[in-house]
Amino acid sequence: MTAGGHKVEADPADMIAGNRDPRYRIAILDDYQSVALTVTDWSSLGTVGTVTSYQDHLANADDIVRRLEGYDVVVAMRERTPFPRALLERLPQLKLLITTGMRNKSIDLEAAADLGIVVSGTDLVPSSTVELTWALILAVVRDICGEDRRTRAGQWQRFVPLDLAGSTLGILGLGKLGSQVATIAHGFGMEVLAWSPHLTPDRATAHHATRVEFGELLDRSRILTVHVPLNDGSRGLIGSEELDRLGACSYLINTSRGPIVDQDALVHALYAGTIAGAGLDVFDVEPLPPDHPLLSTPRTVLSPHTGFVSQRSLRIAYAGAVENTLAWIAGEPIRVLNGPVG
């Protein structure tokens, strides 16, 4: 047992290409649900190393360095723990950094390559995020949480929900996730509008949507759901002006990244009633601190960044981490994200 985590040693009977050196130490970070060691079989690592899973989240760089000193391999769960150059430089033994998923903006790939650290990714299943998007849409437009509280308090039928059929869904970003959201909206009988900087009318049509300009998307959407990646162009894309255009009868759903929406503007809009409500899975600061203003906003449904989390998704991600580790130990790393490592 290790403070903050659990350690397992692989079966000594399992060897990898005759390598009996137990020097490899592998750390799994931010295993909030304590499932990393059970959803996937790590015993195939044999006697070449040990695996330790940490359930708590560390935000302080000094604490992270103290924890990871001596580890050769680190498995990062998505972008929960950033790895900038300054941190990587303080981890001289780290040689393989695995991220679940094939994209991680919080890892400095160039710095890792400069320092001789291989960064590799794994598969994930996008369907989990799509399912959560619709769970949040239904929860906010039908006020599921509020109706549950009122029913338990003896109050009956106090809320009139929005019909999805015949309403307009606006999708900000019609990529892998947004297009699946659009398909489901079509099944509900909704009109679907979409916008992103590079979206073409033909692609929108192929996914049961109509391509409109950004302003029209805001003006016409009764529900606006965010599915663009976070970058310099999308940071703060939804601010006070955009929320005003969305209007008091419309809902905002964000399962992408928190900073795409101006948090202060959103808090103000929710308190002022200038939007109907919000369903949020992502935030500026994660995990949410106990004094975070969104914890007390009205007409808001929150989930703890679980869009990508499902039994199947975690099983696939951690199985990929095992595969990546075995391939790296064999000298043939796979799914490498930072190119040639010097």
N, C-alpha and C positions, 0 to 999 in steps of 0.2 A: 504493500500500500504506500502511495506517495501523497503528500499533503495536497489536497485539492484534486486528486485523481486516483485512478486505479491502474495497477500494473499487471500485465500478464506476460508470462514467458512462453515462447512457442515450444512445441513438442520437440525434444532433442532428437527424436528419431527422424525428423524431417530435415534433410540437408539440401543446400542449394549449390549445385555444381561442385560438391566436395568442400565448400567453404565452411569451416567450423569456427571461424573467428567471431566471437560474440560481441565485438566492439560496437556494433551499430545500435544506437539508441534512437527510438522513434517516439515523438510526442504528438498526441492528438489534442488540438486546442478547441476550447469553446464547445464542448460536447454537452450542451445544456440539458438534453434529455437523457444523458447517460446511456446511450444506445450504441455508440461506436463499436464497442467490443463485442456486442451481441448480434447486431444485424449482419455482420460479415465475419467470416472465418479468417483470423489473422495467423493461425497456426502454420500456414504454409511458409512463413518466414523462417521456420526451423530454428536452428541454434545461432543464426547470424545476428540476432538482436532481441531486444525487449520492446514492448509497446506500452506506453503510459497514456491514459486518457484523463484530461483535465476538464472538469465540468464548469468551473468558475471562469469569469472573464476578467482579465487584467487590462487596465487602460494605461498604466504608468510604464514608461519605457524601462526604467530601472528594474521594476518588478518582473517584466517580461524577460529581460536579460538574465536575471537571477534564476528564473524558472527554466530557461532554455539552454543555459550554459551546459555544454557537454553533450547536447543532442546533435546527431548527425542528420536526422530526418525530422521535419515538422509537417504535420498535416493541418492545414488551416481550413476552417469551415467558412467558406465564402469570404466576405470582407469584414468579418467580425473583428479580427486583429490585423491592423495595417502593418506592412513591412516596408517602411521607407529606407533609403540608403543609410541614414544615421543608425537605425536599429540593426540592419544587416551587418554593418561594419563591426558591431559589437558581439557578433556571434560567429567567431572564427571557425568553429567546428561544424557549423551547418553546411551541408553539401547538397541536400535535396529538400526543396520546399514544394509541397503539394497543395494545390488549392482545389476544393471541390467546385466543379464547373470549369469551363474552358475560358473564362474571362474573369479577371480580378484587378480592378483599378487601384486597389490599395496596396499592391505589390509593385515595388520599383524593379521592373524586369531588367532594365539596363544595368542598374547597380548590382543586381544578383549575378548577371553574366560577368561583370567586371570582377566580382569577388569569387568567381568559380562555383557559384551555386546554381544548380539546375532547378528550374521552376517547371513543374508539369501540372496538367489539369486532369479532370475526370469528367465523365458524362453526368448529366442530370436530366430529369424529366420535366419538361415545361408544363405538363398538364396540371401539376399541383398548384402553380401560381394562377392558372386560368380558373381552376375550381375555387380558389380562395377569392379571386376577384368577384365571381358571381355570388359567393357566400356573403361578401361585404355589401354588394349591391342589394341583394334581397334583405339583408339585415337592416340597412338604413332606410330603404324606401318603405318597408313594412314595419319599421321600428320594433323589430323582434325583441331587442333587449328591454325597451320600455314597456312593451306589452306583457312581457314575462313578469317584470316587477309589479305592474299594475294588477295583473291577474292574481298574483300571490297576495296582494294587499286588498283583494276583494273588489277591485274596480273592473268593470266589464265594458269592452268595446269603446275606448276613448279616442282612438286614432283612426283616421281615414287614409289608407295607403294610396300611393301612386300605382296606376296600372302600367305594367311594362308594355303590354300589347298596345301598339299605337303610339308609344312614346319614342323619343329620339335619344339614341345613345351616341355620344361623341367619343371617339377613340383617338387619343393622342399617341400616335405611333402604331403602325399596322404591320409590325414585323411578325416574328414567330409567335409571340404571345398575343399581341393585339388581333392578329388574324383569327386565332382560335376563339377569342372573346367575341369577335364579330359573327362567327358561324353560329355560336350559341344564341346571340341576340336575334339573329334571323329566325331561329326556331321559336323564340318568344313572340315573334311578330312585330319586332321593333324596326324603326327606321334607323339606319346606321350611317353616321358621318365619320370621316376620318381625315386627319392631317398629320403630316410630318414633313420636314424640309425636303425630302427626296421622294415622297410618295407620288406615284403617277396615277392618273385616272384609271388606267387599265388594271393596275394592280388592285386598286380599291374595288373596282367592279368585280374582279375575280374572287373577292372575299366578301361579297354581299354588302358592300359599302359604297358610299359616294364621297369622292375626294372634294373637300372644300378648303377655303383659306382658313387660317387660324382664327381670325376674328369671327367668321361665320360659325365656326365650330363652337366657340364660346357662346355666341348669341342664341344658337338653336338647340343646344344640348340640354335635355332634362337631367341626364346623368353623364358626367365626363369622367372617363377612366384613363389613367396615365400608364403608358407602356413604352416610353422612350428611355434610352440609357442616360445616365448622368454624365455630362461633359460640360465644357465651357459654354456651349450654346444652349444647354437645357437648364443649367443651374438658375434657380429663381424664375423659371419660365412662367409659372403661375404666381402672380403677385396680387396686390390689392386691386389694380385696374382690371385684371383678368377675372378675378373673383366677382367684382361688381358686374362685369358683363355676363358672367354665368348666371347670376341673379338669385333672388330669394326663393324661387321655386325649384332650383336645381341642386343636384348632389355631386360631390367630388369623391372619387375613389382613387387611391394611390397605393399600388403594390410594386412600384418601381424603385425609386430612391427618394428619401425624405427631402433633400435640398432642392429638388425640382420645384417644389412648392415653397413659397415664402412662409415660414412657420408663423411669424408674428402676424402677417396679414391674414392667414387662415384662422388663427385664434380670434382675432378681432371680428372677422366675418361671422364666425360661429356664434359668438356672444351677441353680436349686433343683429343676427338673424338675416343677414344679407345673402346667405346661401342656406339651403334647406337642411343640409347635413353633410357629413363626411364619413367615409370608411377608410381607415388608414392601417397599413401594415408596415410602413417604413417611416423613419423619423430622422431628424438632424443628429440626434445623439442616441446611441443604442448601446446597452439597454437603457430604457427611459429612467431618468433619475426620479425619486419620489416627489420632487417639487415641480416636475415638468408641467407647463400650463395646459397641455393637451389632455392631461389626466382628469381635468375638471370641466372641459368644454361641453356644452349641451349638444344633443343630437349628433353624437359622435360614437362610432364603433371602432375600437382599437384591437389590433392583434399584434403579437410580438415578433414581427418579421418572420412569419412562418410560411410565406408564399411558396418557397421552394421545398418546404419540409413535408415529407410524407414517408411512410414506411418503405415504399418502393424506391423513392428518390434517394434516401439515405443509404439503403442497401446497395444501390448502384454506385453511389459516390464513394463509399468506403471500400467497396470491392475494387474500384478503380485505383484507390490509394494503395491497396495491397499490390495490384498489378504493377503500378508505377514503381513501387519500392523494389520489387523483385527484378524488374527490368534494369533499374539503375544499378543495383548490386551486381548484376550480370554484365555491366558495362555497356548496355544498350538501352539507354533511357527512351521512354515513349511519351507521346503527347506533350512534347516539350514546348513551352510557351515563350522562352527567351532565346531561342536560336542557339548558335554555337556559344559554348561557355569556355572562356579563356582560363 
